[in-house]
Amino acid sequence: MRRVAAYQRRACDSIRASECAARTDRNPRAQSKGPAVSELVLSEKRGSVAVLTLNRPDVLNALNPAIVEALAKRIDEVRSDAGARALVLTGSGRAFAAGADIGEMRKMSPLEGVGFSRRGHDVLSSLEALAIPTIAAVNGYALGGGCEVALSCDWIYASKKARFGQPEVNLGLVPGFGGNTRLVRRVGVAWAKELVLTGEPVDAETALRIGIANRVYDDTEQLLEAAVAMGEKIAEKGPVAIEFGKRLIQESQDANLHLANAYEQAAFGTIFGTEDRLEGKDAFLAKRAPKFKGR
């Protein structure tokens, strides 16, 4: 009981400190001048494909609260862009993202740690919930939180230099951004346990074999070109059908077979009322390329 009471006192102290920090954050004069969102996560458009690049190359794109918030903002921008039909997410320099920023995590209290984990979950769930397909172009290390970011994308393309892993156990931690659950869904229980409980990374070829990666490319330039090309290929399809197809597959992981089939039937009927469905049929009969409008 004494230990519980002591923890509660520390928790209360942390809450008061957090409230004080929040008040300070609202004071522009008290804010530290860190890198802008535009610098932490770069954004560009290649045709109909949005490309986001994690950009802290000096620390292998390590994830800290600032870059997590920058990623959240960029995801919202992509969501609001009606012209974006696919998203490619990659990293600058030698890494995709080599985990969390350990220096900053070292300073976090238990409550702040929970907050960081919760925010990470929120941001990656937002990424996962995008209506458009997402491709992680993993150009190097994807460790810890970096691996969890990649796992939140629909596909993972990797260069031969890519390395995937959840090394948190080596620091006395566990994955905190949804890696435990997403690993199980992607590679099954056995491999998820090996990655999480040993902390040992796997190379690109192993990642391909066990189901983390979809494809492997010789170099990063070829990797990014292939990811964007896939995005452009998807952009030619009906946006409504793409959104429903993605959502149905995701929801089937949580629903029983009967409920998942009911979702599918409802979606199928809904799509029959869209202009895209008529355009697809007319284009097929006329032997021409369809011009989908997303409605």
Secondary structure, DSSP 8 states (H G I E B T S, - for coil): -HHHHHHHHHHHHHHHHHHHHHHHHTSGGG------HHHHEEEEEETTEEEEEE--GGGTT-B-HHHHHHHHHHHHHHHH-TT--EEEEEESTTEEEESB-HHHHTT--HHHHHHHHHHHHHHHHHHHT-SS-EEEEE-SEEETHHHHHHHTSSEEEEETT-EEE-GGGGGT----SSHHHHHHHHH-HHHHHHHHHH---EEHHHHHHHTS-SEEESSHHHHHHHHHHHHHHHHTS-HHHHHHHHHHHHHHTTS-HHHHHHHHHHHHHHHTTSHHHHHHHHHHHHTS-------
